[in-house]
């Protein structure tokens, strides 16, 4: 599987069956080459027009299953929702 293939999959939280969005980026360890987390954009500011100020940084260990169309994760939404650094 390629990183591009992950970006085509929707991320769904298994705890509350909420759709979090699609993978936007991947955080990986440069020394080991292992994926540490997937990054999913958060909710848009005003009607989704003016960008986003939050994102979900989901640790790779929280991924339960990667299917053909979706990625199931098991996370507490408040723990993984972070302010964007850019």
C-alpha positions in Angstrom: 0.0 0.0 0.0 1.2 3.5 -0.9 0.7 6.7 1.1 -1.4 8.0 -1.7 -3.8 5.0 -1.1 -4.2 6.1 2.5 -5.3 9.6 1.4 -8.2 8.1 -0.5 -9.7 6.5 2.6 -12.2 8.0 5.0 -11.4 7.8 8.7 -14.2 6.7 11.1 -14.0 6.6 14.9 -15.1 3.2 16.1 -16.2 4.6 19.5 -19.0 6.8 18.3 -19.1 5.9 14.6 -18.4 9.5 13.7 -16.7 10.4 10.4 -13.6 12.3 11.0 -12.6 13.0 7.4 -10.0 11.9 4.9 -6.3 11.4 5.6 -4.4 14.6 4.7 -0.9 13.9 5.8 1.3 11.3 7.6 3.7 11.8 10.4 6.6 9.4 10.4 9.9 8.9 12.3 12.8 9.9 10.1 15.2 7.6 12.0 13.2 4.4 11.8 11.0 5.2 8.8 7.9 4.0 10.7 4.6 5.8 10.5 3.8 7.5 13.9 0.4 9.1 13.1 -2.0 10.0 10.5 -3.3 13.6 10.2 -6.9 14.4 9.3 -8.1 18.0 8.9 -10.6 19.2 11.5 -13.9 21.0 11.0 -13.8 24.2 8.9 -14.1 27.6 10.4 -17.1 29.3 8.9 -19.1 26.9 6.7 -15.8 25.3 5.7 -14.9 28.2 3.5 -12.1 30.0 5.5 -9.8 27.1 6.2 -9.3 25.0 9.3 -7.6 25.8 12.6 -7.7 22.3 14.0 -6.6 18.8 12.9 -6.8 15.3 14.2 -3.4 13.8 14.9 -4.2 10.1 15.3 -1.4 7.8 16.6 -0.8 4.8 14.4 -1.4 2.5 17.3 -5.0 3.7 17.5 -5.8 2.4 14.0 -7.9 -0.8 14.4 -8.3 -1.7 10.7 -7.6 -0.5 7.3 -10.1 -1.5 4.7 -10.7 -0.9 1.0 -12.6 2.4 1.6 -12.2 3.3 5.3 -9.8 3.4 8.2 -11.3 2.5 11.5 -9.7 4.2 14.5 -10.5 4.0 18.2 -9.7 7.3 19.8 -11.1 9.9 22.2 -11.8 12.8 19.9 -10.7 15.5 22.5 -7.3 13.8 22.9 -6.4 13.8 19.2 -7.9 17.2 18.2 -5.0 19.7 18.1 -4.5 23.3 16.9 -2.9 23.6 13.5 0.8 24.7 13.7 0.6 26.6 10.4 
